[in-house]
Amino acid sequence: MPSEKSLPDLLRRLCELSVEHAYDPHRELEWPDSLPNEGVWMSVDLLSLYGTDCLEELTKEQLWKLSRYELANFFSLTVHGIRDLMQQVLSCIYNTGYEAESDYFHHFLDEENKHMWFFAEFCKRYAGKIYVTRKMQFPSFAEDDIQTFIAFAKILISEQIGDFYNMRMMRDESLPAIVQKLNRVHHEDEGRHIAMGRRLVREMYMRISEKYSEQRRREIVEYLRRYMEFFVSSFYNPGVYRDADLDDPYELRRTLIRHPARKKFHRQALRTTSRFFSIHDLDLEGAM
């Protein structure tokens, strides 16, 4: 969406696009009875071992198995993230100050509910599980407006990082067709959600930056950096490594997160998010 659109015009156009692109995933998605054990389910360059000697040491069968559980972990993270963001949007939808956004929020919730359902359905059908995710245990802020800003900023961060993965997998013809399809559908809807998220986050931060001290703003930046680190670290799941029959899952996780090749990948995955926040005086470049 062009950034120069007025908020009412942006909201109106996003609602129109949601109506134009409405779909019923229960009718439109075709679920194979099973997926092949031979071949990868997740793009190899998105695997958490990519770029390290650990990946080179895997057999072909181990690589295939790892890709199945890494994809299930990615979809599980998405499911849990959607649940949390829907709770946040529901808490705001009819509050004072969100009158202009409330109609669009209905479309947003409808689309996110569809996403949560089809990603969970994939995990249950083909991986036999939805991975449990860790909760961020960092102290939060007492101020209501900062809490709301932080919540929407975290939504935007997770959506943009997730979209980085979606765009890669929706074009990867080595993956099962259903995997490409789910990533493509999610990406198409997320384009609208990210456009709205950027506008909300920008306007919320403008109000906060006028109200609070430079010290408080630095604390907000540090919190969001830590959240980005936490979110990216969730892709290194010892449960995945255990299910893929890899040795010493917790030590493997520690090794991978510190690996220079993985740090380079983190910068690539976070580039769009870091650029957006830096434009608006929130320098998150130090994350990962």
Backbone as CSV, one residue per row, in Angstrom:
resi,resn,N_x,N_y,N_z,CA_x,CA_y,CA_z,C_x,C_y,C_z
1,MET,0.827,-1.185,0.000,0.000,0.000,0.000,0.878,1.257,0.000
2,PRO,0.578,2.252,-0.850,1.360,3.485,-0.831,1.244,4.172,0.517
3,SER,2.383,4.604,1.082,2.382,5.174,2.426,1.693,6.525,2.481
4,GLU,1.541,7.212,1.310,0.956,8.537,1.332,-0.573,8.521,1.415
5,LYS,-1.205,7.381,1.316,-2.660,7.312,1.455,-3.073,7.793,2.841
6,SER,-4.194,8.515,2.910,-4.736,8.869,4.219,-5.198,7.592,4.905
7,LEU,-5.293,7.637,6.238,-5.709,6.451,6.978,-7.089,5.965,6.540
8,PRO,-8.104,6.842,6.422,-9.413,6.357,5.945,-9.339,5.706,4.560
9,ASP,-8.542,6.293,3.656,-8.406,5.714,2.313,-7.714,4.350,2.373
10,LEU,-6.683,4.251,3.202,-5.981,2.978,3.348,-6.921,1.909,3.895
11,LEU,-7.659,2.257,4.940,-8.584,1.300,5.549,-9.654,0.862,4.554
12,ARG,-10.175,1.826,3.814,-11.216,1.511,2.830,-10.677,0.560,1.770
13,ARG,-9.477,0.826,1.273,-8.904,-0.021,0.227,-8.583,-1.419,0.759
14,LEU,-8.071,-1.499,1.979,-7.762,-2.806,2.558,-9.038,-3.627,2.743
15,CYS,-10.115,-3.000,3.167,-11.396,-3.712,3.312,-11.889,-4.204,1.953
16,GLU,-11.764,-3.362,0.928,-12.184,-3.760,-0.417,-11.381,-4.963,-0.905
17,LEU,-10.076,-4.938,-0.675,-9.227,-6.055,-1.099,-9.562,-7.334,-0.339
18,SER,-9.878,-7.212,0.932,-10.251,-8.400,1.708,-11.521,-9.025,1.153
19,VAL,-12.481,-8.183,0.764,-13.723,-8.697,0.187,-13.449,-9.335,-1.177
20,GLU,-12.642,-8.666,-2.002,-12.335,-9.177,-3.348,-11.623,-10.524,-3.299
21,HIS,-10.790,-10.715,-2.294,-9.960,-11.922,-2.217,-10.455,-12.917,-1.160
22,ALA,-11.702,-12.774,-0.752,-12.244,-13.674,0.276,-12.274,-15.114,-0.249
23,TYR,-12.061,-16.074,0.642,-12.040,-17.487,0.261,-12.449,-18.326,1.459
24,ASP,-12.822,-19.561,1.184,-13.178,-20.515,2.238,-12.130,-21.625,2.216
25,PRO,-11.211,-21.650,3.167,-10.154,-22.666,3.124,-10.684,-24.085,3.268
26,HIS,-11.828,-24.247,3.907,-12.402,-25.582,4.062,-12.821,-26.163,2.710
27,ARG,-13.179,-25.302,1.776,-13.603,-25.753,0.451,-12.480,-25.700,-0.585
28,GLU,-11.585,-24.740,-0.453,-10.628,-24.468,-1.523,-9.295,-25.187,-1.361
29,LEU,-8.977,-25.639,-0.161,-7.715,-26.347,0.028,-7.929,-27.842,-0.130
30,GLU,-7.094,-28.463,-0.933,-7.156,-29.908,-1.149,-6.033,-30.562,-0.352
31,TRP,-6.417,-31.385,0.613,-5.446,-32.005,1.510,-5.114,-33.419,1.024
32,PRO,-3.877,-33.672,0.609,-3.497,-35.045,0.243,-3.639,-35.972,1.451
33,ASP,-3.886,-37.237,1.191,-3.969,-38.197,2.294,-2.653,-38.276,3.059
34,SER,-1.555,-38.105,2.371,-0.237,-38.126,3.009,0.726,-37.339,2.138
35,LEU,1.873,-37.014,2.697,2.935,-36.356,1.950,4.128,-37.301,1.853
36,PRO,4.900,-37.207,0.787,6.003,-38.154,0.594,7.083,-37.992,1.649
37,ASN,7.635,-39.108,2.101,8.762,-39.063,3.028,10.064,-38.729,2.312
38,GLU,10.090,-38.971,1.011,11.268,-38.632,0.229,11.147,-37.183,-0.246
39,GLY,12.218,-36.423,-0.070,12.198,-35.016,-0.459,11.950,-34.120,0.739
40,VAL,12.210,-32.845,0.547,12.085,-31.882,1.643,10.689,-31.260,1.648
41,TRP,10.266,-30.850,2.827,8.995,-30.141,2.997,9.220,-28.647,3.221
42,MET,10.446,-28.280,3.557,10.797,-26.881,3.800,12.037,-26.554,2.983
43,SER,12.104,-25.359,2.430,13.259,-24.977,1.617,14.545,-25.172,2.407
44,VAL,15.520,-25.811,1.781,16.747,-26.174,2.487,17.452,-24.941,3.039
45,ASP,17.424,-23.825,2.285,18.133,-22.637,2.759,17.410,-21.916,3.891
46,LEU,16.245,-22.425,4.308,15.546,-21.888,5.473,15.729,-22.770,6.706
47,LEU,16.324,-23.935,6.537,16.525,-24.825,7.680,17.518,-24.209,8.653
48,SER,17.336,-24.492,9.924,18.174,-23.864,10.952,19.615,-24.367,10.938
49,LEU,19.899,-25.441,10.217,21.267,-25.948,10.092,21.958,-25.431,8.839
50,TYR,21.240,-24.718,7.986,21.779,-24.307,6.698,23.007,-23.408,6.885
51,GLY,24.023,-23.673,6.072,25.238,-22.876,6.119,26.271,-23.379,7.109
52,THR,25.947,-24.452,7.825,26.866,-24.986,8.834,27.326,-26.391,8.451
53,ASP,28.403,-26.834,9.090,28.880,-28.203,8.872,27.851,-29.227,9.337
54,CYS,27.021,-28.835,10.288,26.010,-29.761,10.819,25.084,-30.252,9.709
55,LEU,24.744,-29.365,8.778,23.863,-29.770,7.678,24.592,-30.722,6.737
56,GLU,25.853,-30.433,6.477,26.624,-31.254,5.546,26.808,-32.673,6.068
57,GLU,26.739,-32.844,7.375,26.946,-34.164,7.980,25.698,-35.036,7.951
58,LEU,24.549,-34.463,7.591,23.320,-35.246,7.573,23.261,-36.167,6.360
59,THR,22.661,-37.320,6.540,22.335,-38.162,5.391,21.135,-37.542,4.672
60,LYS,20.877,-38.031,3.490,19.726,-37.546,2.734,18.437,-37.772,3.503
61,GLU,18.311,-38.931,4.129,17.100,-39.258,4.891,16.959,-38.357,6.115
62,GLN,18.079,-38.047,6.776,18.033,-37.153,7.930,17.616,-35.739,7.514
63,LEU,18.109,-35.306,6.369,17.737,-33.985,5.857,16.240,-33.922,5.599
64,TRP,15.697,-34.942,4.950,14.259,-34.961,4.671,13.456,-34.909,5.972
65,LYS,13.879,-35.714,6.935,13.149,-35.771,8.200,13.238,-34.441,8.940
66,LEU,14.431,-33.861,8.968,14.592,-32.562,9.616,13.676,-31.525,8.977
67,SER,13.586,-31.513,7.657,12.768,-30.512,6.968,11.295,-30.648,7.339
68,ARG,10.830,-31.885,7.565,9.428,-32.086,7.944,9.138,-31.433,9.293
69,TYR,10.019,-31.660,10.262,9.762,-31.140,11.599,10.084,-29.647,11.703
70,GLU,11.043,-29.174,10.923,11.305,-27.725,10.912,10.093,-26.982,10.346
71,LEU,9.463,-27.537,9.315,8.269,-26.898,8.766,7.146,-26.910,9.794
72,ALA,6.964,-28.034,10.478,5.925,-28.112,11.505,6.186,-27.098,12.616
73,ASN,7.456,-26.887,12.952,7.777,-25.896,13.975,7.447,-24.492,13.485
74,PHE,7.785,-24.183,12.236,7.474,-22.868,11.670,5.968,-22.629,11.650
75,PHE,5.212,-23.615,11.199,3.755,-23.467,11.180,3.198,-23.380,12.600
76,SER,3.787,-24.116,13.543,3.341,-24.047,14.940,3.585,-22.656,15.523
77,LEU,4.752,-22.087,15.253,5.031,-20.723,15.697,4.003,-19.757,15.138
78,THR,3.633,-19.976,13.887,2.640,-19.111,13.252,1.285,-19.260,13.931
79,VAL,0.897,-20.482,14.237,-0.383,-20.727,14.915,-0.432,-20.006,16.253
80,HIS,0.595,-20.178,17.065,0.609,-19.542,18.386,0.676,-18.017,18.268
81,GLY,1.431,-17.534,17.289,1.515,-16.093,17.085,0.187,-15.499,16.671
82,ILE,-0.537,-16.193,15.793,-1.846,-15.715,15.358,-2.818,-15.668,16.528
83,ARG,-2.798,-16.694,17.348,-3.682,-16.715,18.521,-3.446,-15.487,19.398
84,ASP,-2.177,-15.181,19.636,-1.846,-14.055,20.507,-2.233,-12.722,19.871
85,LEU,-1.984,-12.578,18.571,-2.298,-11.300,17.939,-3.806,-11.102,17.826
86,MET,-4.567,-12.183,17.635,-6.026,-12.054,17.594,-6.556,-11.583,18.949
87,GLN,-5.976,-12.071,20.018,-6.388,-11.625,21.346,-6.124,-10.132,21.516
88,GLN,-4.994,-9.658,21.004,-4.672,-8.244,21.119,-5.646,-7.394,20.307
89,VAL,-5.923,-7.816,19.070,-6.835,-7.041,18.226,-8.248,-7.053,18.815
90,LEU,-8.689,-8.185,19.332,-10.008,-8.255,19.961,-10.112,-7.315,21.153
91,SER,-9.003,-7.136,21.873,-9.033,-6.256,23.039,-9.151,-4.783,22.643
92,CYS,-8.859,-4.463,21.375,-8.881,-3.067,20.909,-10.070,-2.739,20.014
93,ILE,-10.707,-3.742,19.445,-11.563,-3.541,18.280,-12.646,-2.480,18.469
94,TYR,-13.251,-2.385,19.647,-14.278,-1.374,19.871,-13.879,-0.369,20.943
95,ASN,-12.582,-0.303,21.246,-12.112,0.671,22.229,-12.075,2.070,21.628
96,THR,-12.160,3.066,22.495,-11.996,4.447,22.070,-10.628,4.621,21.420
97,GLY,-10.621,5.284,20.287,-9.373,5.491,19.559,-9.199,4.558,18.385
98,TYR,-10.047,3.515,18.288,-9.942,2.562,17.180,-11.214,2.528,16.332
99,GLU,-11.991,3.603,16.394,-13.245,3.630,15.637,-13.004,3.465,14.135
100,ALA,-11.969,4.113,13.627,-11.696,4.056,12.184,-11.241,2.668,11.745
101,GLU,-10.551,1.954,12.635,-9.967,0.662,12.283,-10.903,-0.519,12.497
102,SER,-12.014,-0.337,13.218,-12.800,-1.485,13.678,-13.333,-2.333,12.523
103,ASP,-13.788,-1.714,11.421,-14.292,-2.506,10.291,-13.177,-3.368,9.705
104,TYR,-11.995,-2.762,9.528,-10.904,-3.542,8.976,-10.490,-4.655,9.922
105,PHE,-10.531,-4.390,11.224,-10.157,-5.421,12.189,-11.014,-6.674,12.033
106,HIS,-12.279,-6.513,11.627,-13.131,-7.692,11.407,-12.581,-8.540,10.264
107,HIS,-12.170,-7.907,9.179,-11.567,-8.656,8.066,-10.261,-9.307,8.515
108,PHE,-9.476,-8.566,9.249,-8.199,-9.076,9.759,-8.416,-10.334,10.592
109,LEU,-9.356,-10.281,11.527,-9.615,-11.428,12.398,-10.131,-12.617,11.607
110,ASP,-10.985,-12.364,10.618,-11.501,-13.449,9.778,-10.354,-14.140,9.043
111,GLU,-9.457,-13.351,8.461,-8.353,-13.929,7.701,-7.355,-14.638,8.608
112,GLU,-7.069,-14.050,9.758,-6.123,-14.687,10.666,-6.692,-15.982,11.247
113,ASN,-7.978,-16.022,11.475,-8.598,-17.262,11.946,-8.452,-18.371,10.906
114,LYS,-8.602,-18.020,9.635,-8.401,-18.999,8.565,-6.953,-19.499,8.564
115,HIS,-6.014,-18.560,8.707,-4.599,-18.951,8.720,-4.309,-19.900,9.880
116,MET,-4.801,-19.540,11.053,-4.555,-20.380,12.225,-5.107,-21.771,12.005
117,TRP,-6.286,-21.861,11.396,-6.889,-23.173,11.168,-6.064,-23.989,10.183
118,PHE,-5.680,-23.406,9.029,-5.040,-24.282,8.038,-3.604,-24.632,8.411
119,PHE,-2.899,-23.769,9.130,-1.566,-24.158,9.581,-1.645,-25.244,10.657
120,ALA,-2.603,-25.104,11.564,-2.786,-26.143,12.595,-3.218,-27.456,11.956
121,GLU,-4.078,-27.382,10.964,-4.554,-28.588,10.284,-3.389,-29.320,9.618
122,PHE,-2.500,-28.559,8.975,-1.331,-29.179,8.360,-0.506,-29.915,9.406
123,CYS,-0.217,-29.239,10.521,0.617,-29.843,11.560,-0.005,-31.121,12.099
124,LYS,-1.297,-31.116,12.336,-1.974,-32.285,12.894,-2.018,-33.429,11.882
125,ARG,-2.294,-33.102,10.615,-2.423,-34.140,9.588,-1.091,-34.816,9.275
126,TYR,-0.050,-34.025,9.104,1.171,-34.553,8.509,2.353,-34.678,9.475
127,ALA,2.344,-33.900,10.561,3.418,-34.016,11.548,2.934,-34.678,12.825
128,GLY,1.622,-34.763,12.985,1.066,-35.412,14.163,1.175,-34.591,15.434
129,LYS,1.486,-33.289,15.294,1.628,-32.466,16.494,1.677,-30.994,16.126
130,ILE,1.354,-30.162,17.104,1.628,-28.730,17.064,2.639,-28.473,18.171
131,TYR,3.804,-27.962,17.807,4.834,-27.737,18.807,4.400,-26.651,19.796
132,VAL,4.726,-26.880,21.058,4.510,-25.864,22.092,5.608,-24.819,21.952
133,THR,5.260,-23.561,22.140,6.255,-22.507,22.037,6.533,-21.890,23.406
134,ARG,7.753,-21.384,23.565,8.118,-20.710,24.810,7.471,-19.333,24.861
135,LYS,7.245,-18.846,26.072,6.719,-17.503,26.278,7.854,-16.564,26.662
136,MET,7.797,-15.366,26.129,8.792,-14.357,26.474,8.539,-13.885,27.899
137,GLN,9.563,-13.935,28.742,9.418,-13.631,30.160,10.063,-12.298,30.553
138,PHE,10.171,-11.359,29.647,10.797,-10.088,29.953,9.807,-9.159,30.638
139,PRO,10.278,-8.309,31.560,9.382,-7.323,32.181,8.762,-6.414,31.120
140,SER,7.503,-6.083,31.304,6.811,-5.233,30.342,6.722,-3.809,30.873
141,PHE,5.863,-2.996,30.303,5.730,-1.587,30.656,4.400,-1.353,31.361
142,ALA,4.417,-0.429,32.309,3.197,-0.129,33.066,2.241,0.755,32.279
143,GLU,2.769,1.576,31.372,1.936,2.540,30.645,1.091,1.819,29.583
144,ASP,-0.203,2.077,29.590,-1.111,1.397,28.664,-0.766,1.671,27.208
145,ASP,-0.440,2.923,26.880,-0.170,3.240,25.475,1.130,2.595,25.001
146,ILE,2.125,2.482,25.884,3.357,1.788,25.493,3.083,0.295,25.344
147,GLN,2.296,-0.276,26.238,1.945,-1.695,26.130,1.269,-1.994,24.800
148,THR,0.333,-1.127,24.395,-0.378,-1.340,23.131,0.567,-1.210,21.950
149,PHE,1.433,-0.186,21.988,2.424,-0.031,20.916,3.314,-1.263,20.821
150,ILE,3.817,-1.721,21.964,4.687,-2.901,21.984,3.961,-4.103,21.383
151,ALA,2.695,-4.291,21.740,1.938,-5.443,21.242,1.825,-5.403,19.724
152,PHE,1.488,-4.239,19.156,1.350,-4.150,17.701,2.707,-4.191,17.006
153,ALA,3.750,-3.681,17.647,5.086,-3.787,17.069,5.525,-5.251,17.004
154,LYS,5.237,-6.019,18.054,5.584,-7.443,18.058,4.811,-8.189,16.978
155,ILE,3.536,-7.838,16.796,2.754,-8.449,15.714,3.423,-8.182,14.372
156,LEU,3.801,-6.928,14.138,4.419,-6.561,12.866,5.741,-7.302,12.662
157,ILE,6.562,-7.375,13.706,7.840,-8.087,13.608,7.618,-9.539,13.208
158,SER,6.705,-10.220,13.897,6.479,-11.640,13.608,5.895,-11.833,12.214
159,GLU,5.010,-10.919,11.790,4.422,-11.048,10.454,5.465,-10.852,9.366
160,GLN,6.347,-9.889,9.532,7.328,-9.616,8.484,8.384,-10.720,8.409
161,ILE,8.797,-11.249,9.547,9.751,-12.358,9.517,9.086,-13.592,8.910
162,GLY,7.851,-13.864,9.325,7.126,-14.997,8.758,6.949,-14.862,7.254
163,ASP,6.695,-13.644,6.789,6.494,-13.424,5.358,7.775,-13.669,4.572
164,PHE,8.916,-13.404,5.182,10.203,-13.730,4.551,10.256,-15.220,4.227
165,TYR,9.824,-16.059,5.155,9.785,-17.509,4.941,8.704,-17.875,3.924
166,ASN,7.529,-17.267,4.041,6.433,-17.569,3.116,6.840,-17.333,1.665
167,MET,7.466,-16.187,1.402,7.811,-15.844,0.024,8.820,-16.824,-0.561
168,ARG,9.725,-17.309,0.270,10.709,-18.277,-0.227,10.028,-19.606,-0.548
169,MET,9.177,-20.086,0.328,8.606,-21.420,0.147,7.500,-21.461,-0.896
170,MET,6.780,-20.369,-1.076,5.681,-20.407,-2.046,6.218,-20.543,-3.476
171,ARG,7.499,-20.205,-3.673,8.105,-20.285,-5.009,8.985,-21.518,-5.194
172,ASP,9.139,-22.300,-4.153,10.067,-23.436,-4.189,9.341,-24.680,-4.707
173,GLU,9.591,-25.017,-5.963,8.871,-26.127,-6.587,9.366,-27.486,-6.137
174,SER,10.413,-27.527,-5.314,10.851,-28.809,-4.761,9.972,-29.238,-3.590
175,LEU,9.110,-28.339,-3.102,8.274,-28.623,-1.943,6.929,-29.208,-2.376
176,PRO,6.254,-29.945,-1.494,4.909,-30.428,-1.821,3.981,-29.272,-2.183
177,ALA,3.048,-29.533,-3.081,2.160,-28.476,-3.576,1.371,-27.818,-2.449
178,ILE,0.940,-28.587,-1.457,0.144,-28.020,-0.373,0.987,-27.054,0.464
179,VAL,2.282,-27.327,0.601,3.168,-26.427,1.347,3.309,-25.105,0.596
180,GLN,3.531,-25.185,-0.708,3.608,-23.963,-1.512,2.300,-23.186,-1.429
181,LYS,1.188,-23.880,-1.496,-0.126,-23.238,-1.487,-0.374,-22.493,-0.183
182,LEU,-0.127,-23.130,0.948,-0.379,-22.480,2.237,0.491,-21.241,2.406
183,ASN,1.753,-21.338,1.995,2.629,-20.181,2.095,2.175,-19.054,1.169
184,ARG,1.683,-19.402,-0.010,1.224,-18.380,-0.962,-0.036,-17.678,-0.441
185,VAL,-0.991,-18.445,0.043,-2.227,-17.850,0.558,-1.920,-16.935,1.738
186,HIS,-1.059,-17.401,2.615,-0.707,-16.590,3.780,-0.016,-15.301,3.355
187,HIS,0.914,-15.393,2.421,1.618,-14.208,1.945,0.654,-13.195,1.337
188,GLU,-0.287,-13.661,0.548,-1.212,-12.738,-0.114,-2.062,-11.974,0.888
189,ASP,-2.513,-12.645,1.945,-3.276,-11.953,2.986,-2.365,-11.065,3.834
190,GLU,-1.171,-11.548,4.117,-0.279,-10.807,5.011,0.173,-9.485,4.402
191,GLY,0.175,-9.379,3.079,0.522,-8.100,2.470,-0.376,-6.985,2.987
192,ARG,-1.665,-7.278,3.111,-2.610,-6.286,3.640,-2.378,-6.056,5.132
193,HIS,-2.154,-7.130,5.866,-1.973,-7.004,7.308,-0.708,-6.212,7.638
194,ILE,0.351,-6.447,6.882,1.604,-5.734,7.120,1.440,-4.252,6.789
195,ALA,0.713,-3.955,5.696,0.472,-2.551,5.356,-0.247,-1.833,6.488
196,MET,-1.258,-2.484,7.054,-1.989,-1.882,8.155,-1.128,-1.818,9.407
197,GLY,-0.375,-2.882,9.681,0.472,-2.909,10.861,1.514,-1.809,10.839
198,ARG,2.116,-1.582,9.688,3.115,-0.522,9.594,2.495,0.846,9.889
199,ARG,1.293,1.054,9.351,0.652,2.351,9.584,0.303,2.538,11.057
200,LEU,-0.245,1.518,11.691,-0.608,1.619,13.105,0.624,1.825,13.980
201,VAL,1.660,1.029,13.733,2.876,1.122,14.543,3.511,2.493,14.385
202,ARG,3.556,2.999,13.159,4.147,4.312,12.920,3.398,5.403,13.684
203,GLU,2.072,5.383,13.587,1.294,6.439,14.227,1.319,6.319,15.750
204,MET,1.304,5.079,16.264,1.416,4.897,17.710,2.754,5.420,18.225
205,TYR,3.819,5.134,17.494,5.131,5.563,17.963,5.289,7.073,17.891
206,MET,4.678,7.697,16.907,4.735,9.163,16.835,4.143,9.784,18.096
207,ARG,3.043,9.211,18.569,2.421,9.742,19.794,3.299,9.468,21.014
208,ILE,3.872,8.276,21.074,4.714,7.914,22.211,5.981,8.773,22.253
209,SER,6.590,8.993,21.101,7.848,9.735,21.069,7.671,11.179,21.498
210,GLU,6.468,11.729,21.304,6.190,13.090,21.750,5.900,13.158,23.245
211,LYS,5.513,12.033,23.818,5.032,12.007,25.205,6.098,11.589,26.209
212,TYR,7.011,10.682,25.791,7.932,10.079,26.749,9.375,10.525,26.506
213,SER,10.181,10.340,27.537,11.574,10.780,27.503,12.408,9.913,26.570
214,GLU,13.595,10.429,26.241,14.522,9.655,25.409,14.923,8.363,26.090
215,GLN,15.076,8.376,27.409,15.407,7.173,28.156,14.319,6.123,28.008
216,ARG,13.058,6.546,28.095,11.954,5.592,27.956,11.923,5.011,26.543
217,ARG,12.220,5.838,25.577,12.239,5.345,24.199,13.360,4.327,24.004
218,ARG,14.510,4.553,24.656,15.605,3.575,24.567,15.192,2.243,25.194
219,GLU,14.419,2.312,26.267,13.938,1.085,26.902,12.980,0.328,25.971
220,ILE,12.177,1.059,25.232,11.276,0.430,24.256,12.086,-0.260,23.160
221,VAL,13.110,0.433,22.654,13.976,-0.142,21.620,14.636,-1.418,22.128
222,GLU,15.152,-1.380,23.347,15.825,-2.556,23.902,14.848,-3.712,24.048
223,TYR,13.625,-3.425,24.469,12.623,-4.482,24.597,12.359,-5.139,23.232
224,LEU,12.198,-4.318,22.200,11.894,-4.869,20.873,13.092,-5.630,20.303
225,ARG,14.304,-5.192,20.593,15.486,-5.965,20.180,15.471,-7.338,20.823
226,ARG,15.182,-7.364,22.105,15.155,-8.649,22.814,14.028,-9.529,22.282
227,TYR,12.921,-8.912,21.912,11.835,-9.709,21.338,12.253,-10.302,20.002
228,MET,12.916,-9.521,19.161,13.383,-10.045,17.880,14.337,-11.214,18.093
229,GLU,15.235,-11.081,19.048,16.152,-12.182,19.352,15.389,-13.408,19.824
230,PHE,14.422,-13.184,20.692,13.603,-14.284,21.207,12.849,-14.974,20.070
231,PHE,12.254,-14.177,19.189,11.455,-14.739,18.103,12.325,-15.575,17.166
232,VAL,13.461,-15.035,16.769,14.350,-15.767,15.858,14.879,-17.025,16.520
233,SER,15.177,-16.956,17.812,15.704,-18.139,18.506,14.679,-19.269,18.564
234,SER,13.391,-18.939,18.392,12.345,-19.969,18.424,12.425,-20.914,17.228
235,PHE,13.138,-20.511,16.177,13.324,-21.392,15.023,14.325,-22.511,15.320
236,TYR,15.045,-22.388,16.446,16.012,-23.405,16.853,15.389,-24.200,17.993
237,ASN,14.602,-25.186,17.632,13.788,-25.907,18.607,14.414,-27.270,18.908
238,PRO,14.873,-27.491,20.154,15.443,-28.800,20.483,14.464,-29.948,20.258
239,GLY,13.175,-29.676,20.404,12.178,-30.709,20.144,12.190,-31.164,18.697
240,VAL,12.440,-30.242,17.786,12.574,-30.585,16.363,13.776,-31.493,16.162
241,TYR,14.908,-31.128,16.753,16.122,-31.914,16.567,15.955,-33.307,17.173
242,ARG,15.245,-33.372,18.283,14.984,-34.671,18.904,14.095,-35.523,17.992
243,ASP,13.039,-34.934,17.454,12.135,-35.676,16.573,12.833,-36.112,15.287
244,ALA,13.830,-35.327,14.871,14.592,-35.677,13.664,15.749,-36.627,13.963
245,ASP,15.828,-37.105,15.220,16.857,-38.067,15.654,18.268,-37.514,15.531
246,LEU,18.423,-36.213,15.813,19.749,-35.608,15.833,20.302,-35.673,17.256
247,ASP,21.612,-35.820,17.366,22.256,-35.990,18.672,22.289,-34.679,19.454
248,ASP,22.154,-34.802,20.775,22.348,-33.698,21.724,21.631,-32.423,21.271
249,PRO,20.298,-32.439,21.259,19.525,-31.312,20.695,19.828,-29.958,21.320
250,TYR,20.032,-29.901,22.639,20.257,-28.606,23.293,21.632,-28.046,22.963
251,GLU,22.629,-28.906,22.895,23.957,-28.438,22.499,23.953,-28.017,21.035
252,LEU,23.221,-28.740,20.199,23.109,-28.366,18.789,22.486,-26.980,18.672
253,ARG,21.452,-26.730,19.431,20.806,-25.410,19.405,21.793,-24.314,19.780
254,ARG,22.542,-24.508,20.854,23.513,-23.505,21.282,24.575,-23.258,20.210
255,THR,25.031,-24.320,19.590,26.045,-24.194,18.547,25.520,-23.410,17.355
256,LEU,24.316,-23.727,16.942,23.748,-23.096,15.755,23.491,-21.609,15.967
257,ILE,22.912,-21.241,17.084,22.565,-19.835,17.311,23.802,-18.949,17.293
258,ARG,24.943,-19.482,17.715,26.182,-18.693,17.758,26.955,-18.730,16.432
259,HIS,26.542,-19.569,15.501,27.330,-19.799,14.288,27.311,-18.552,13.385
260,PRO,28.468,-18.138,12.849,28.519,-16.944,11.986,27.580,-17.013,10.783
261,ALA,27.446,-18.184,10.176,26.552,-18.315,9.016,25.106,-18.076,9.408
262,ARG,24.737,-18.509,10.612,23.366,-18.295,11.075,23.138,-16.822,11.417
263,LYS,24.133,-16.162,11.979,24.001,-14.735,12.274,23.815,-13.940,10.977
264,LYS,24.518,-14.353,9.933,24.343,-13.708,8.632,22.918,-13.911,8.119
265,PHE,22.391,-15.118,8.292,21.013,-15.392,7.878,20.024,-14.555,8.684
266,HIS,20.265,-14.416,9.988,19.368,-13.613,10.825,19.278,-12.183,10.296
267,ARG,20.426,-11.624,9.942,20.421,-10.252,9.412,19.611,-10.165,8.133
268,GLN,19.709,-11.196,7.311,18.938,-11.223,6.068,17.439,-11.312,6.352
269,ALA,17.056,-12.197,7.268,15.644,-12.391,7.585,15.037,-11.162,8.269
270,LEU,15.863,-10.416,8.993,15.383,-9.265,9.757,15.540,-7.948,9.008
271,ARG,16.091,-7.994,7.799,16.450,-6.749,7.106,15.254,-5.823,6.916
272,THR,14.146,-6.348,6.408,12.969,-5.507,6.156,12.439,-4.902,7.448
273,THR,12.387,-5.711,8.503,11.891,-5.236,9.786,12.808,-4.174,10.367
274,SER,14.114,-4.423,10.350,15.067,-3.456,10.896,15.007,-2.141,10.135
275,ARG,14.862,-2.218,8.803,14.798,-0.995,8.000,13.560,-0.184,8.343
276,PHE,12.421,-0.843,8.488,11.194,-0.123,8.818,11.330,0.622,10.139
277,PHE,11.813,-0.066,11.158,11.902,0.575,12.468,12.964,1.665,12.499
278,SER,14.066,1.474,11.770,15.113,2.500,11.775,14.621,3.788,11.132
279,ILE,13.773,3.681,10.119,13.202,4.860,9.470,12.416,5.689,10.482
280,HIS,11.811,5.005,11.429,10.973,5.682,12.419,11.683,5.833,13.762
281,ASP,13.016,5.947,13.703,13.823,6.283,14.880,13.839,5.191,15.935
282,LEU,13.686,3.935,15.497,13.796,2.802,16.408,14.840,1.864,15.828
283,ASP,16.071,1.993,16.276,17.186,1.244,15.715,17.256,-0.134,16.356
284,LEU,16.800,-1.157,15.609,16.819,-2.531,16.122,17.927,-3.355,15.491
285,GLU,18.890,-2.702,14.853,19.928,-3.407,14.099,20.745,-4.358,14.964
286,GLY,20.794,-4.151,16.278,21.635,-4.989,17.121,21.083,-6.354,17.392
287,ALA,19.817,-6.609,17.005,19.203,-7.895,17.309,19.911,-9.021,16.564
288,MET,20.239,-10.116,17.286,20.870,-11.313,16.726,22.161,-10.935,16.006
